[in-house]
Amino acid sequence: MTHRLTAPRPGWTADTDVVVVGSGVAGLTAALGARQAGLRVTVVSKAMLDDGSTRWAQGGVAAALSEGDSPEQHLDDTLVAGAGLCDEPAVRVLVTEGPGAVRRLIEQGAAFDTDPDGELMLTREGGHHRRRIAHAGGDASGAEISRALVAAVRRAPDIELVEHAMVLDLLKDAEGHAAGLTLHVMGEGARDGVGAIRARAVVLATGGMGQVFSATTNPAVSTGDGVALALRAGAEAADLEFVQFHPTVLWLGPQAHGQQPLVSEAVRGEGAHLVDAAGIRFMVGQHELAELAPRDIVAKGITRRMQAQDADHMFLDGRHFGAEMWAERFPTILASCRAHGIDPVTEPIPIYPAAHFASGGVRTDLHGRTSVPGLYACGEVACTGVHGANRLASNSLLEGLVFAERIAADLTERHRAGELPERTVDVAAAAAAQPVPLPAPETRARIQHLMSRGAGVLRSAESLAETTAGLAELSRDAAADAAEQKPADPRVETWEAANLLLVATALVTAAGARTETRGCHWREDHPERDDARWQRHLITTLDTTGVRLTDSTLAESTEEH
Protein backbone atom coordinates (compact mmCIF):
# COMPACT_ATOMS: atom_id res chain seq x y z
CA MET A 1 0.00 0.00 0.00
CA THR A 2 1.23 3.49 -0.80
CA HIS A 3 0.70 6.61 1.25
CA ARG A 4 -0.40 10.09 0.22
CA LEU A 5 -0.50 13.54 1.74
CA THR A 6 -3.87 14.70 2.96
CA ALA A 7 -4.94 17.13 0.25
CA PRO A 8 -8.02 18.24 -1.72
CA ARG A 9 -8.89 16.31 -4.87
CA PRO A 10 -7.22 17.72 -8.00
CA GLY A 11 -9.27 20.53 -9.46
CA TRP A 12 -7.49 20.57 -12.80
CA THR A 13 -5.43 18.22 -14.97
CA ALA A 14 -2.76 18.63 -17.64
CA ASP A 15 -0.93 16.22 -19.91
CA THR A 16 2.71 15.95 -20.95
CA ASP A 17 5.24 13.28 -21.85
CA VAL A 18 7.79 13.91 -19.12
CA VAL A 19 7.31 15.96 -15.97
CA VAL A 20 10.50 17.15 -14.26
CA VAL A 21 10.22 18.34 -10.66
CA GLY A 22 12.97 20.79 -9.84
CA SER A 23 14.79 23.59 -11.63
CA GLY A 24 18.39 23.18 -10.57
CA VAL A 25 21.25 21.89 -12.70
CA ALA A 26 19.89 18.32 -12.65
CA GLY A 27 16.28 19.11 -13.46
CA LEU A 28 16.96 21.58 -16.25
CA THR A 29 19.61 19.37 -17.84
CA ALA A 30 17.19 16.43 -17.84
CA ALA A 31 14.43 18.63 -19.27
CA LEU A 32 16.59 19.93 -22.11
CA GLY A 33 17.78 16.42 -22.98
CA ALA A 34 14.27 14.98 -23.00
CA ARG A 35 13.05 17.83 -25.18
CA GLN A 36 15.85 17.16 -27.69
CA ALA A 37 14.36 13.67 -28.11
CA GLY A 38 11.07 15.22 -29.21
CA LEU A 39 9.27 14.63 -25.92
CA ARG A 40 6.90 17.21 -24.48
CA VAL A 41 8.32 18.34 -21.14
CA THR A 42 6.81 20.14 -18.16
CA VAL A 43 9.15 21.57 -15.52
CA VAL A 44 7.67 22.13 -12.07
CA SER A 45 9.52 24.53 -9.76
CA LYS A 46 8.64 25.15 -6.12
CA ALA A 47 9.69 28.79 -6.40
CA MET A 48 10.85 30.77 -9.41
CA LEU A 49 12.75 28.83 -12.04
CA ASP A 50 16.12 30.18 -10.90
CA ASP A 51 15.53 29.86 -7.14
CA GLY A 52 16.81 26.30 -6.64
CA SER A 53 19.85 25.19 -4.65
CA THR A 54 22.13 25.33 -7.71
CA ARG A 55 22.38 29.10 -7.67
CA TRP A 56 23.73 29.04 -4.11
CA ALA A 57 26.71 26.84 -5.09
CA GLN A 58 29.87 28.90 -4.75
CA GLY A 59 32.75 26.51 -5.38
CA GLY A 60 32.13 25.16 -8.87
CA VAL A 61 32.22 21.91 -10.83
CA ALA A 62 34.90 19.27 -10.34
CA ALA A 63 36.17 17.46 -13.45
CA ALA A 64 39.48 16.25 -14.85
CA LEU A 65 39.90 19.08 -17.35
CA SER A 66 43.60 19.94 -17.12
CA GLU A 67 46.85 18.44 -18.29
CA GLY A 68 48.30 16.21 -15.61
CA ASP A 69 44.88 15.34 -14.23
CA SER A 70 42.85 12.29 -15.19
CA PRO A 71 39.48 10.66 -14.48
CA GLU A 72 41.39 7.96 -12.59
CA GLN A 73 42.85 10.52 -10.17
CA HIS A 74 39.42 12.11 -9.72
CA LEU A 75 38.01 8.64 -9.05
CA ASP A 76 40.66 7.96 -6.39
CA ASP A 77 39.91 11.22 -4.55
CA THR A 78 36.17 10.53 -4.68
CA LEU A 79 36.56 7.01 -3.32
CA VAL A 80 38.72 8.23 -0.45
CA ALA A 81 36.21 10.93 0.49
CA GLY A 82 33.33 8.40 0.33
CA ALA A 83 34.92 6.37 3.15
CA GLY A 84 34.42 2.95 1.65
CA LEU A 85 30.77 3.31 0.64
CA CYS A 86 31.01 4.71 -2.89
CA ASP A 87 29.73 2.44 -5.65
CA GLU A 88 32.78 2.41 -7.90
CA PRO A 89 30.86 1.84 -11.19
CA ALA A 90 28.83 4.99 -10.45
CA VAL A 91 31.95 6.99 -9.61
CA ARG A 92 33.61 5.77 -12.79
CA VAL A 93 30.61 7.01 -14.80
CA LEU A 94 30.86 10.38 -13.04
CA VAL A 95 34.55 10.99 -13.62
CA THR A 96 34.75 9.64 -17.20
CA GLU A 97 31.61 11.39 -18.48
CA GLY A 98 32.15 14.50 -16.36
CA PRO A 99 34.59 16.44 -18.56
CA GLY A 100 32.30 16.08 -21.59
CA ALA A 101 29.28 17.14 -19.55
CA VAL A 102 31.07 20.31 -18.41
CA ARG A 103 32.03 21.13 -22.00
CA ARG A 104 28.42 20.67 -23.09
CA LEU A 105 27.36 23.00 -20.28
CA ILE A 106 29.75 25.60 -21.67
CA GLU A 107 28.18 25.07 -25.10
CA GLN A 108 24.81 25.81 -23.47
CA GLY A 109 26.17 29.23 -22.57
CA ALA A 110 27.71 28.85 -19.11
CA ALA A 111 30.68 31.22 -18.86
CA PHE A 112 33.39 29.85 -16.57
CA ASP A 113 36.37 31.91 -15.49
CA THR A 114 39.34 31.73 -17.89
CA ASP A 115 42.89 33.04 -17.95
CA PRO A 116 44.18 35.55 -20.53
CA ASP A 117 44.84 32.68 -22.95
CA GLY A 118 41.24 31.53 -22.75
CA GLU A 119 42.03 28.41 -20.70
CA LEU A 120 39.75 27.43 -17.82
CA MET A 121 40.97 28.68 -14.47
CA LEU A 122 40.86 25.72 -12.10
CA THR A 123 41.07 25.79 -8.33
CA ARG A 124 41.38 23.21 -5.60
CA GLU A 125 39.06 22.23 -2.76
CA GLY A 126 39.06 19.82 0.17
CA GLY A 127 39.89 16.20 -0.68
CA HIS A 128 41.21 16.98 -4.16
CA HIS A 129 44.87 16.39 -4.92
CA ARG A 130 44.65 18.40 -8.16
CA ARG A 131 43.29 21.76 -9.26
CA ARG A 132 40.15 20.58 -11.04
CA ILE A 133 37.35 22.92 -9.93
CA ALA A 134 35.98 25.09 -12.74
CA HIS A 135 34.36 28.22 -11.34
CA ALA A 136 32.44 31.25 -12.60
CA GLY A 137 32.35 34.81 -11.34
CA GLY A 138 34.97 33.89 -8.78
CA ASP A 139 32.58 32.38 -6.24
CA ALA A 140 29.26 32.60 -8.11
CA SER A 141 29.47 29.37 -10.09
CA GLY A 142 26.01 28.11 -9.27
CA ALA A 143 24.39 31.39 -10.20
CA GLU A 144 26.09 31.37 -13.62
CA ILE A 145 25.19 27.72 -14.29
CA SER A 146 21.59 28.38 -13.27
CA ARG A 147 21.45 31.49 -15.49
CA ALA A 148 22.70 29.60 -18.54
CA LEU A 149 20.35 26.63 -18.10
CA VAL A 150 17.31 28.77 -17.32
CA ALA A 151 17.98 30.79 -20.48
CA ALA A 152 18.31 27.58 -22.52
CA VAL A 153 15.04 26.20 -21.13
CA ARG A 154 13.19 29.44 -21.81
CA ARG A 155 14.42 29.34 -25.42
CA ALA A 156 13.42 25.71 -25.92
CA PRO A 157 10.07 25.05 -27.62
CA ASP A 158 7.51 22.82 -25.93
CA ILE A 159 8.97 23.01 -22.43
CA GLU A 160 6.14 24.19 -20.22
CA LEU A 161 7.08 25.89 -16.96
CA VAL A 162 4.97 25.67 -13.80
CA GLU A 163 6.47 27.91 -11.13
CA HIS A 164 5.49 28.35 -7.48
CA ALA A 165 4.22 24.79 -7.36
CA MET A 166 4.76 22.24 -4.61
CA VAL A 167 4.73 18.61 -5.69
CA LEU A 168 2.53 16.39 -3.52
CA ASP A 169 2.38 12.72 -4.60
CA LEU A 170 3.16 10.34 -7.43
CA LEU A 171 0.37 8.93 -9.59
CA LYS A 172 0.62 5.38 -10.94
CA ASP A 173 -1.19 3.23 -13.47
CA ALA A 174 -2.63 -0.21 -12.77
CA GLU A 175 0.78 -1.81 -13.39
CA GLY A 176 2.50 0.35 -10.78
CA HIS A 177 4.26 2.51 -13.39
CA ALA A 178 4.62 6.25 -12.74
CA ALA A 179 1.80 8.07 -14.54
CA GLY A 180 2.20 11.63 -13.33
CA LEU A 181 1.85 13.52 -10.08
CA THR A 182 -0.31 15.77 -7.99
CA LEU A 183 0.82 19.26 -7.09
CA HIS A 184 -0.35 22.52 -5.59
CA VAL A 185 0.17 25.72 -7.55
CA MET A 186 0.45 28.86 -5.46
CA GLY A 187 -1.02 31.74 -7.40
CA GLU A 188 -3.93 32.70 -9.61
CA GLY A 189 -5.34 31.36 -12.83
CA ALA A 190 -6.65 28.15 -14.35
CA ARG A 191 -4.00 26.09 -12.57
CA ASP A 192 -4.33 27.55 -9.11
CA GLY A 193 -4.58 25.09 -6.21
CA VAL A 194 -4.25 21.31 -6.27
CA GLY A 195 -4.08 19.68 -9.68
CA ALA A 196 -2.64 16.69 -11.51
CA ILE A 197 -0.16 16.39 -14.37
CA ARG A 198 -0.41 13.11 -16.26
CA ALA A 199 2.84 11.93 -17.82
CA ARG A 200 4.62 8.93 -19.33
CA ALA A 201 7.59 9.40 -16.97
CA VAL A 202 8.44 11.47 -13.90
CA VAL A 203 11.88 12.88 -13.03
CA LEU A 204 12.55 14.00 -9.46
CA ALA A 205 15.21 16.70 -9.17
CA THR A 206 13.87 18.39 -6.04
CA GLY A 207 17.18 18.98 -4.26
CA GLY A 208 17.96 18.26 -0.64
CA MET A 209 16.43 18.23 2.80
CA GLY A 210 18.68 20.62 4.72
CA GLN A 211 15.69 22.35 6.32
CA VAL A 212 15.32 19.32 8.58
CA PHE A 213 18.03 21.02 10.70
CA SER A 214 17.93 24.42 12.40
CA ALA A 215 20.98 25.77 10.56
CA THR A 216 21.69 24.88 6.94
CA THR A 217 23.09 26.28 3.73
CA ASN A 218 19.97 25.07 1.88
CA PRO A 219 17.20 27.47 0.80
CA ALA A 220 13.89 27.44 2.66
CA VAL A 221 12.25 25.27 -0.05
CA SER A 222 14.62 22.32 0.65
CA THR A 223 12.21 20.32 2.79
CA GLY A 224 12.85 16.81 1.48
CA ASP A 225 9.77 16.81 -0.77
CA GLY A 226 11.25 14.43 -3.36
CA VAL A 227 12.48 11.81 -0.89
CA ALA A 228 9.17 11.96 0.99
CA LEU A 229 7.15 11.59 -2.23
CA ALA A 230 9.28 8.63 -3.33
CA LEU A 231 8.95 6.85 0.00
CA ARG A 232 5.17 7.32 0.02
CA ALA A 233 5.07 5.92 -3.53
CA GLY A 234 6.90 2.75 -2.45
CA ALA A 235 10.37 3.63 -3.79
CA GLU A 236 13.60 2.79 -2.02
CA ALA A 237 15.87 5.38 -0.46
CA ALA A 238 19.45 4.71 0.62
CA ASP A 239 22.19 6.15 2.86
CA LEU A 240 19.92 8.75 4.48
CA GLU A 241 22.09 8.82 7.61
CA PHE A 242 24.90 10.51 5.68
CA VAL A 243 24.24 14.25 5.83
CA GLN A 244 27.29 16.36 5.14
CA PHE A 245 27.82 19.36 7.37
CA HIS A 246 29.77 22.06 5.58
CA PRO A 247 32.69 23.00 7.82
CA THR A 248 32.69 26.73 7.11
CA VAL A 249 29.31 28.42 7.36
CA LEU A 250 29.20 32.03 8.52
CA TRP A 251 28.40 32.10 12.24
CA LEU A 252 25.74 34.74 12.89
CA GLY A 253 25.17 34.17 16.58
CA PRO A 254 23.53 31.53 18.79
CA GLN A 255 19.99 32.47 17.76
CA ALA A 256 20.53 32.17 14.00
CA HIS A 257 18.44 29.53 12.22
CA GLY A 258 17.27 28.65 8.71
CA GLN A 259 19.47 29.26 5.67
CA GLN A 260 22.92 30.52 6.65
CA PRO A 261 25.59 32.10 4.39
CA LEU A 262 28.16 29.66 3.05
CA VAL A 263 31.89 30.38 3.00
CA SER A 264 33.07 28.27 0.09
CA GLU A 265 35.64 25.53 0.41
CA ALA A 266 37.48 27.34 -2.36
CA VAL A 267 38.56 29.95 0.21
CA ARG A 268 40.56 27.23 1.95
CA GLY A 269 41.59 25.94 -1.46
CA GLU A 270 43.30 29.26 -2.10
CA GLY A 271 45.13 29.12 1.24
CA ALA A 272 42.92 30.45 4.05
CA HIS A 273 43.60 28.87 7.46
CA LEU A 274 41.28 27.52 10.13
CA VAL A 275 42.21 29.00 13.51
CA ASP A 276 40.81 29.26 17.01
CA ALA A 277 40.32 32.49 18.93
CA ALA A 278 44.05 32.51 19.79
CA GLY A 279 44.99 32.25 16.11
CA ILE A 280 46.28 28.67 16.36
CA ARG A 281 45.88 26.47 13.23
CA PHE A 282 44.28 23.38 14.73
CA MET A 283 43.92 21.26 11.55
CA VAL A 284 47.67 20.99 11.02
CA GLY A 285 48.75 17.50 12.04
CA GLN A 286 45.21 16.08 11.97
CA HIS A 287 45.38 15.15 8.27
CA GLU A 288 47.98 15.31 5.49
CA LEU A 289 45.87 17.94 3.72
CA ALA A 290 45.22 19.98 6.91
CA GLU A 291 42.41 22.47 6.07
CA LEU A 292 41.90 20.73 2.72
CA ALA A 293 41.05 17.35 4.21
CA PRO A 294 37.65 15.90 3.19
CA ARG A 295 34.73 17.79 4.66
CA ASP A 296 33.78 15.21 7.30
CA ILE A 297 37.29 15.36 8.77
CA VAL A 298 37.37 19.17 8.78
CA ALA A 299 33.88 19.40 10.31
CA LYS A 300 34.92 16.96 13.03
CA GLY A 301 38.14 18.90 13.64
CA ILE A 302 36.23 22.15 14.06
CA THR A 303 33.64 20.53 16.33
CA ARG A 304 36.30 18.91 18.52
CA ARG A 305 38.08 22.24 18.92
CA MET A 306 34.80 23.94 19.79
CA GLN A 307 34.10 21.29 22.43
CA ALA A 308 37.59 21.48 23.89
CA GLN A 309 37.40 25.25 24.22
CA ASP A 310 33.68 25.45 25.07
CA ALA A 311 33.26 27.73 22.06
CA ASP A 312 30.34 28.04 19.66
CA HIS A 313 32.47 28.86 16.60
CA MET A 314 35.99 28.91 15.17
CA PHE A 315 37.55 31.23 12.58
CA LEU A 316 38.70 31.19 8.95
CA ASP A 317 41.64 33.51 8.40
CA GLY A 318 42.20 34.84 4.88
CA ARG A 319 43.60 38.25 5.76
CA HIS A 320 46.81 37.43 3.90
CA PHE A 321 44.85 37.34 0.61
CA GLY A 322 44.66 41.12 0.54
CA ALA A 323 41.78 43.33 -0.57
CA GLU A 324 42.32 42.83 -4.32
CA MET A 325 42.14 39.02 -4.19
CA TRP A 326 39.06 39.06 -1.99
CA ALA A 327 37.31 41.43 -4.38
CA GLU A 328 38.26 39.54 -7.55
CA ARG A 329 38.18 35.90 -6.46
CA PHE A 330 35.48 35.91 -3.78
CA PRO A 331 33.22 38.92 -4.39
CA THR A 332 30.02 37.17 -3.25
CA ILE A 333 31.51 35.95 0.02
CA LEU A 334 33.13 39.33 0.66
CA ALA A 335 29.81 41.11 0.18
CA SER A 336 27.96 38.58 2.35
CA CYS A 337 30.44 38.91 5.19
CA ARG A 338 30.43 42.70 5.06
CA ALA A 339 26.63 42.71 5.03
CA HIS A 340 26.84 40.98 8.42
CA GLY A 341 29.45 43.36 9.82
CA ILE A 342 32.55 41.23 9.14
CA ASP A 343 35.43 42.31 6.89
CA PRO A 344 37.54 39.30 5.79
CA VAL A 345 40.25 41.65 4.53
CA THR A 346 41.02 42.84 8.06
CA GLU A 347 39.62 40.14 10.41
CA PRO A 348 39.10 36.37 10.57
CA ILE A 349 35.65 35.10 9.61
CA PRO A 350 33.64 33.39 12.38
CA ILE A 351 32.52 29.97 11.10
CA TYR A 352 30.95 26.70 12.26
CA PRO A 353 29.59 23.53 10.60
CA ALA A 354 25.98 23.51 9.35
CA ALA A 355 23.87 21.00 7.40
CA HIS A 356 24.82 21.22 3.74
CA PHE A 357 24.32 18.15 1.53
CA ALA A 358 22.48 14.84 1.69
CA SER A 359 24.74 12.09 0.34
CA GLY A 360 21.80 9.69 0.46
CA GLY A 361 18.41 9.95 -1.21
CA VAL A 362 16.11 8.10 -3.58
CA ARG A 363 18.00 5.00 -4.69
CA THR A 364 18.77 4.85 -8.42
CA ASP A 365 20.70 2.74 -10.88
CA LEU A 366 23.28 4.07 -13.33
CA HIS A 367 20.51 5.45 -15.59
CA GLY A 368 18.73 7.37 -12.83
CA ARG A 369 15.91 4.82 -12.61
CA THR A 370 14.36 4.24 -9.19
CA SER A 371 12.72 1.06 -7.92
CA VAL A 372 9.34 2.40 -9.14
CA PRO A 373 9.07 1.95 -12.94
CA GLY A 374 8.91 5.24 -14.80
CA LEU A 375 10.15 7.26 -11.81
CA TYR A 376 13.65 8.75 -12.18
CA ALA A 377 15.74 10.81 -9.76
CA CYS A 378 18.86 12.95 -10.18
CA GLY A 379 20.78 15.59 -8.29
CA GLU A 380 20.76 15.82 -4.51
CA VAL A 381 17.42 14.04 -4.16
CA ALA A 382 19.00 10.89 -5.63
CA CYS A 383 21.40 8.34 -4.21
CA THR A 384 23.40 7.23 -7.22
CA GLY A 385 26.15 5.70 -5.09
CA VAL A 386 28.66 8.36 -6.14
CA HIS A 387 29.10 10.04 -2.76
CA GLY A 388 29.19 7.08 -0.39
CA ALA A 389 29.47 8.25 3.20
CA ASN A 390 30.70 11.76 2.39
CA ARG A 391 30.57 13.95 -0.74
CA LEU A 392 33.81 15.13 -2.28
CA ALA A 393 33.73 18.91 -2.72
CA SER A 394 32.19 20.16 -6.01
CA ASN A 395 31.10 16.70 -7.14
CA SER A 396 27.43 17.61 -6.65
CA LEU A 397 26.96 19.87 -9.68
CA LEU A 398 28.87 17.35 -11.76
CA GLU A 399 26.67 14.50 -10.53
CA GLY A 400 23.57 16.50 -11.43
CA LEU A 401 24.90 17.10 -14.94
CA VAL A 402 26.10 13.57 -15.68
CA PHE A 403 23.15 11.62 -14.33
CA ALA A 404 20.57 14.03 -15.73
CA GLU A 405 22.13 13.46 -19.15
CA ARG A 406 21.91 9.71 -18.52
CA ILE A 407 18.22 10.00 -17.64
CA ALA A 408 17.60 11.99 -20.83
CA ALA A 409 19.45 9.33 -22.83
CA ASP A 410 17.38 6.56 -21.26
CA LEU A 411 14.13 8.42 -21.97
CA THR A 412 15.28 9.02 -25.53
CA GLU A 413 16.04 5.35 -26.08
CA ARG A 414 12.73 4.24 -24.57
CA HIS A 415 10.82 6.82 -26.61
CA ARG A 416 12.41 5.68 -29.88
CA ALA A 417 11.72 2.04 -28.98
CA GLY A 418 8.06 2.79 -28.32
CA GLU A 419 8.45 2.02 -24.62
CA LEU A 420 6.91 5.26 -23.35
CA PRO A 421 3.20 4.78 -23.99
CA GLU A 422 0.52 7.01 -22.52
CA ARG A 423 -0.40 5.99 -18.99
CA THR A 424 -3.86 5.82 -17.43
CA VAL A 425 -3.92 6.78 -13.78
CA ASP A 426 -5.27 4.08 -11.48
CA VAL A 427 -7.80 6.31 -9.75
CA ALA A 428 -9.00 3.58 -7.37
CA ALA A 429 -5.48 2.86 -6.13
CA ALA A 430 -4.78 6.56 -5.65
CA ALA A 431 -7.96 6.94 -3.59
CA ALA A 432 -7.07 3.86 -1.52
CA ALA A 433 -3.62 5.18 -0.55
CA GLN A 434 -3.24 5.76 3.16
CA PRO A 435 -3.58 9.49 3.94
CA VAL A 436 -0.79 11.03 6.03
CA PRO A 437 -2.06 13.18 8.94
CA LEU A 438 -0.70 16.70 8.60
CA PRO A 439 1.27 18.24 11.47
CA ALA A 440 0.67 21.84 12.50
CA PRO A 441 2.98 24.39 10.79
CA GLU A 442 4.90 25.05 14.00
CA THR A 443 6.00 21.40 13.95
CA ARG A 444 8.72 22.39 11.48
CA ALA A 445 10.65 24.33 14.13
CA ARG A 446 10.26 21.49 16.64
CA ILE A 447 11.63 18.97 14.12
CA GLN A 448 14.60 21.22 13.40
CA HIS A 449 15.36 21.63 17.09
CA LEU A 450 15.17 17.89 17.74
CA MET A 451 17.34 17.04 14.75
CA SER A 452 20.03 19.64 15.41
CA ARG A 453 20.28 18.64 19.06
CA GLY A 454 20.32 14.87 18.60
CA ALA A 455 21.19 13.99 14.98
CA GLY A 456 23.59 16.70 13.86
CA VAL A 457 27.37 16.52 13.58
CA LEU A 458 27.59 14.50 16.81
CA ARG A 459 25.33 11.50 17.38
CA SER A 460 24.97 8.77 19.99
CA ALA A 461 22.49 6.04 20.88
CA GLU A 462 21.12 8.28 23.62
CA SER A 463 20.75 11.40 21.46
CA LEU A 464 19.21 9.47 18.58
CA ALA A 465 16.76 7.68 20.90
CA GLU A 466 15.65 11.04 22.31
CA THR A 467 15.23 12.41 18.80
CA THR A 468 13.28 9.34 17.70
CA ALA A 469 10.96 9.67 20.68
CA GLY A 470 10.40 13.36 20.00
CA LEU A 471 9.59 12.77 16.33
CA ALA A 472 7.23 9.91 17.24
CA GLU A 473 5.39 12.22 19.62
CA LEU A 474 4.94 14.77 16.82
CA SER A 475 3.51 12.03 14.59
CA ARG A 476 1.12 10.91 17.33
CA ASP A 477 -0.03 14.49 17.87
CA ALA A 478 -0.84 14.89 14.16
CA ALA A 479 -2.71 11.55 14.11
CA ALA A 480 -4.65 12.43 17.28
CA ASP A 481 -5.72 15.80 15.86
CA ALA A 482 -6.90 14.08 12.67
CA ALA A 483 -8.83 11.46 14.66
CA GLU A 484 -10.52 14.16 16.72
CA GLN A 485 -11.67 15.95 13.56
CA LYS A 486 -9.40 18.93 14.13
CA PRO A 487 -6.61 18.28 11.63
CA ALA A 488 -4.21 20.90 10.38
CA ASP A 489 -5.36 22.58 7.18
CA PRO A 490 -3.86 21.15 3.98
CA ARG A 491 -1.50 23.86 2.75
CA VAL A 492 2.15 24.33 1.87
CA GLU A 493 3.29 24.81 5.48
CA THR A 494 1.62 21.61 6.72
CA TRP A 495 2.67 19.56 3.67
CA GLU A 496 6.26 20.70 4.22
CA ALA A 497 6.04 19.80 7.90
CA ALA A 498 4.75 16.33 6.97
CA ASN A 499 7.63 15.83 4.52
CA LEU A 500 10.20 16.99 7.05
CA LEU A 501 8.75 14.69 9.71
CA LEU A 502 8.96 11.68 7.37
CA VAL A 503 12.52 12.32 6.17
CA ALA A 504 13.68 13.16 9.71
CA THR A 505 12.23 9.90 10.99
CA ALA A 506 13.86 7.95 8.16
CA LEU A 507 17.21 9.67 8.71
CA VAL A 508 17.24 9.03 12.46
CA THR A 509 16.17 5.41 11.99
CA ALA A 510 19.14 4.79 9.70
CA ALA A 511 21.53 6.74 11.93
CA GLY A 512 20.46 4.72 14.94
CA ALA A 513 21.01 1.45 13.11
CA ARG A 514 24.51 2.28 11.83
CA THR A 515 26.63 1.67 14.94
CA GLU A 516 29.92 2.99 13.64
CA THR A 517 31.57 6.26 12.66
CA ARG A 518 32.02 6.61 8.90
CA GLY A 519 32.29 9.69 6.71
CA CYS A 520 29.87 12.36 7.84
CA HIS A 521 28.04 9.95 10.20
CA TRP A 522 29.79 10.45 13.55
CA ARG A 523 28.72 8.24 16.46
CA GLU A 524 30.35 9.27 19.74
CA ASP A 525 29.46 5.88 21.24
CA HIS A 526 30.90 3.98 18.26
CA PRO A 527 33.93 6.09 17.27
CA GLU A 528 35.56 3.56 14.94
CA ARG A 529 34.79 2.56 11.35
CA ASP A 530 33.60 -1.05 11.18
CA ASP A 531 34.07 -2.43 7.66
CA ALA A 532 33.35 -6.02 8.67
CA ARG A 533 29.82 -5.13 9.71
CA TRP A 534 28.94 -1.87 8.06
CA GLN A 535 30.53 -1.62 4.62
CA ARG A 536 27.05 -1.77 3.17
CA HIS A 537 24.17 0.52 2.32
CA LEU A 538 21.07 0.90 4.47
CA ILE A 539 17.92 0.82 2.33
CA THR A 540 14.84 2.65 3.60
CA THR A 541 11.25 1.95 2.56
CA LEU A 542 7.86 2.87 3.96
CA ASP A 543 5.17 0.30 4.74
CA THR A 544 1.93 0.25 6.74
CA THR A 545 3.88 0.13 10.01
CA GLY A 546 6.19 3.01 9.15
CA VAL A 547 9.85 3.29 8.13
CA ARG A 548 11.56 -0.04 7.45
CA LEU A 549 15.29 -0.72 7.02
CA THR A 550 17.10 -3.40 5.04
CA ASP A 551 20.66 -3.44 3.79
CA SER A 552 22.57 -4.37 0.67
CA THR A 553 26.15 -5.09 -0.22
CA LEU A 554 27.99 -2.69 -2.49
CA ALA A 555 27.83 -5.23 -5.32
CA GLU A 556 24.03 -5.29 -5.15
CA SER A 557 23.67 -1.52 -5.15
CA THR A 558 24.44 -0.96 -8.83
CA GLU A 559 21.97 -3.50 -10.18
CA GLU A 560 19.69 -1.98 -12.78
CA HIS A 561 16.04 -1.40 -11.94
C-alpha positions, 0 to 999 in steps of 0.5 A: 500500500502506498501513502499520500499527503492529505490534500483536496482532490485535484481541481485541474489536470494537464498532460505531458510526456515527461514531468520534471520536478525541480529547476536546478542543474539536474532538473533543467539538464534532464528537461533539455535532454528529453526535449531534444528527443522530441518529448513534451516536457513540463518543468515544475519549480517550487519557487521561481525557475532560478531559485533552486539550490544550484544558484547558491553553489559557490565553489564550482564543478569538479572534473578532470579538465587539465593536463596532468589530471585524469578521471582515474585521479578524480576517481581515487579522490572521490573514493577516499572521500566516500569512506568505503561506501562509494559504488565504484561503477557509479563513480567511474561514470561520473569521472569519465563522463564529467569532462564532456558534460562540463564542456556541453554545459559551456556550449549551453552558454555557461561562462566559466572563469578563464585566464588571458589565454582563454584556458579554464581557471581551475582551483582546488578544494578539500579532498582533491589532490589536483586543481580541477574545480571550474568556477564562474564569477569567482565564487558565483558558479552556481548562479552562472550555471543556473542562469545559462540553463534557465535561459536555454530552457526558456528558449526551448520550444515545448517546455512548459514551466509551472512555477510556485508549485509544490509537488505532492504525490506520485500517480501510478497506473494499474501496473504500478508505473509512474503516470504523473503527479499531484501538485499545488500551484500557489497563485492565480489562474486556471491552474491555481490550487491542487491539480494533476499532471499526467505523464509517461515518466516522472523525473525527481530533481527536487534537491535536498532536505537541509531544512530538517536542521535548524541551521543549513546552507539550503534554501527554505524550499529544501524540505525533502519533498522528493524523498518523501514523495518517493517513500510514500510511492513505495520507492527505495531510499538509501544512505539517508544517515549521511548528511554532510555538514559544511565545515565553514558556514558564517556564524551569525550568533547563537539564535541564527536559524534557517538558511545561513551564508556559506563560506566556500571551500574554495577559500581554503583551497586558495590558502585560508587557514582555520584557527581558534580564537588565539589564532592557532591552526588546529587542523595541522597535524590532523590530516595530510591535507590539513584544512583541505582534508575531506569535509567530514574530517574538517567538520569533526576537527572544528567541532572537537576544537569547539568542544575542547574550548567550550566555544560556539564557533571557530575562525577562517583567516584569509587576511593574507589574501589582501583586498584585491584578491578578496574582491576579484576571487570571492566577491560574493563571500566578501559582500555577504560577510560585510553585510553581516558586519565582518570584513575578511580583509582585516579580520578572521571570519567566524565559522561553524559547521551547518547542514549542507548536503544529503549524500543519500536519497532516492536510490537509483541505478546508473541510468537514474531509474528508481525502484518504481518503474517510470520514476527517475531521480537525479541531483541531490534528491537521488542516491546514485552511489557516487558520494558514499558516506561523504561527498567530495567537494564540487562533485554535486553539480557534476553529478547533477549534470552527468546523471541528468544526461543519462536520464535523458538518454534513457528516456530518448532510447525508450521513446524511440523504442516505443516504450513510453506509452501514454499511462492511465492513472489508477484512480481507485489505487490513488484513492485507496492510498493511506492518507498522512495526517498533517502536522501543524505548521509550528511542527517544522521548528520542533523537528529542526530543534530535535534534529540539530540537538540529537542527529547533527554533527555528533550522534549517539544512541542516547541522542538518537533515541531522544530524537526518535521519541520526540519525532514519534510524539509529533507524529502521534499528535498529528494523528490524534488531531486528525482522529478528533476531527481537528486536523491541520489545514492542507497547505504548503506549510503543513505539507512541508512539515509532513515531509520533514517529519517523514525524512527526519524519521527515516534519517534518524532510523538509519543513523540509529542502526549504523553503529559505527563512525564513517564519513559524515556519520559520527557516532560518539558511542561507536567512534571507529569505522567497522568495515566487517559489519557496516561496509554496506548501504542501508535501504529505507522503505515505507510500509503500513507500520512506518519506516523499514530498514534493510541493507545491501552489499555494495555489489548489489547496489548498482543492479539496474532497476 
